[in-house]
Amino acid sequence: MPAIAATPVTPSLLPTYKRAPMEFVRGEGVELIDADGKRYIDFTSGIAVNALGYGDAGLQEAIRHAAEGLIHVSNLYRTAPGEQLADKFVATSFADRVFFCNSGAEANEGAFKFARRWARGIGGPAKHEIFSLRGAFHGRLFGTVAATDRPQYRMPFRPLAGGISILERDLDDLVISVNAETTAAVILEPIQGEGGVRVLEPAFVQAVRELTRARNVALIFDEIQCGMGRTGHLYAYERLGVAPDILTLAKPIAAGLPMGAILMTEEIGAAIQAGDHGTTFGGGPFVASVALHVFDRLSDPALLAHVREMGTWFSDQLHGMSQRTGRIRAIRGAGLMWGFDVVEPAADIIGRARDAGLLLVSAGEHTIRILPPLVATRDDLARGLVILEGALAVG
Ligand SMILES: Cc1ncc(COP(=O)(O)O)c(C=O)c1O
């Protein structure tokens, strides 16, 4: 199939993104459709956002319903959807309190502030350090980029926020560095997304939980990419057998409308006073009303069982493809979040798959990441896998 002729992106847009050449105009189910009518099976979900796929009738109805109500009133006043949504998160998780914001990075920045506020209360200003792990991605703002392990995202912007550093994904490193007097928090992704789809071992996370509890350090789980049903559990921590003190969510929670959330225990929440943190748009009635619908869809046990079942099947298919092609190694993932390493540049495979009608995303230069909509059927996934195998075999 011929490659698409590139139409130049308007110079009015700051060129921060390397965009693919096609322009999308519509979507249906798991497919995106470009301006020439060409269809693409989407194994990226807008980078783990579009869990319900495209053109979902229930989501459209929820948006219409929300649009008839209030859009925004500010956090000076009460509105029902945000309160109802917070109640749902509390009812289904370890958390007692919820703060809503607008993106993943903002959720993690807030989590860092809440952890520091709590830590200062019990240990004074010396108890402020935040540690993340090798391979982490927590966002692009000053605090979160300091916790993100990608030199190219960090170097041009130094000095980054202080008191935030990266440790190896190794218990010994944590035992040496995490300190009751000076450490406020440890943050980790139960499955590292951008860092290569690395599934943290339950035993490792359980040991980090024990260590942080013993040293009175807040444990933050960043489930911005792996949470809200992606692993086949509403929260990714459910498969780890331990809960954090703070949990951050974003990407799919309003199925494409910008929203983030910070969930926390009563102990952390009790340290936060009125005025300690805020954000103009966070948890507004329009987005929260849509998120109420999304929450019900993504917490549906039938949907979660579907994701687990598809995950098992998908893993088998990838292993079969690995044996047939010899071009896939180190398959990693859970539910509908998969990654595998390739020898040639991931960008080359992604380009060939795109020309053949399949959207993929990388997670490092030699890792392909697969994040289909959670509503994808076996047939949808199988069609994408056929294209993937073709794209792997050509190089
Ligand atoms: C695990 C994780 N944390 C944080 C972020 C940052 O989210 P956002 O791009 O909404 O700021 C991302 C985005 O990819 C992510 O995958």
The ligand as an SDF file (V2000), in Angstrom:
LIG
                    3D

 16 16  0  0  0  0  0  0  0  0999 V2000
    2.0690    6.7640   33.8990 C   0  0  0  0  0  0  0  0  0  0  0  0
    1.8480    8.1740   33.4310 C   0  0  0  0  0  0  0  0  0  0  0  0
    1.8940    9.1800   34.3210 N   0  0  0  0  0  0  0  0  0  0  0  0
    1.6930   10.4440   33.9540 C   0  0  0  0  0  0  0  0  0  0  0  0
    1.4420   10.7880   32.6510 C   0  0  0  0  0  0  0  0  0  0  0  0
    1.2300   12.2260   32.2610 C   0  0  0  0  0  0  0  0  0  0  0  0
   -0.0960   12.4190   31.8980 O   0  0  0  0  0  0  0  0  0  0  0  0
   -0.5110   13.7170   31.0410 P   0  0  0  0  0  0  0  0  0  0  0  0
    0.0640   13.5490   29.6880 O   0  0  0  0  0  0  0  0  0  0  0  0
   -2.0290   13.6880   31.0550 O   0  0  0  0  0  0  0  0  0  0  0  0
    0.0360   14.8950   31.7670 O   0  0  0  0  0  0  0  0  0  0  0  0
    1.3930    9.7840   31.6810 C   0  0  0  0  0  0  0  0  0  0  0  0
    1.1810   10.1250   30.2580 C   0  0  0  0  0  0  0  0  0  0  0  0
    1.4940    9.3710   29.3660 O   0  0  0  0  0  0  0  0  0  0  0  0
    1.5970    8.4390   32.0800 C   0  0  0  0  0  0  0  0  0  0  0  0
    1.5670    7.4430   31.1960 O   0  0  0  0  0  0  0  0  0  0  0  0
  1  2  1  0
  2  3  1  0
  2 15  2  0
  3  4  2  0
  4  5  1  0
  5  6  1  0
  5 12  2  0
  6  7  1  0
  7  8  1  0
  8  9  2  0
  8 10  1  0
  8 11  1  0
 12 13  1  0
 12 15  1  0
 13 14  2  0
 15 16  1  0
M  END
$$$$
